[in-house]
Amino acid sequence: MMNKLKGLFTEEQGQGMTEYALVLGVIAVGVVTIIITLGDTIKDQFQKVIDKLTGTTAA
């Protein structure tokens, strides 16, 4: 029984997956932050391109 308990703390099989999940979480938070921060600027740039392609101006 003690060997099984020791094995739970020393087992490294799931460690790599946990590290990948943490990195993915940090990247996701970064992307969301960038989208929130630059969302209006990106939207305005796309609207300028659409206006030039259609020959109209935004109201």
PEUR-V474954 format. One record per backbone hydrogen bond with DSSP energy under -1.0 kcal/mol. NH is the residue of the N-H (numbers start at 1). CO is the residue of the C=O. E is the energy in kcal/mol with one decimal. If there is no record, write none. Layout:
BEGIN
nh: <NH;NH>
co: <CO;CO>
e: <E;E>
END
This chain:
BEGIN
nh: <5;6;7;8;9;10;11;18;19;20;21;22;23;24;25;26;27;28;29;30;31;32;33;34;35;36;37;38;39;42;43;44;45;46;47;48;49;50;51;52;53;54;55;56>
co: <1;2;3;4;5;6;7;14;15;16;17;18;19;20;21;22;23;24;25;26;27;28;29;30;31;32;33;34;35;38;39;40;41;42;43;44;45;46;47;48;49;50;51;51>
e: <-1.8;-2.5;-2.0;-1.4;-1.0;-1.6;-1.6;-1.9;-2.1;-2.1;-2.2;-2.2;-2.3;-2.5;-2.2;-2.2;-2.4;-2.4;-2.3;-2.1;-2.5;-2.4;-2.2;-2.3;-2.5;-2.4;-2.5;-3.0;-1.1;-2.6;-2.3;-2.5;-2.0;-2.2;-2.2;-2.1;-1.8;-2.4;-2.7;-2.2;-2.2;-2.4;-1.8;-1.1>
END
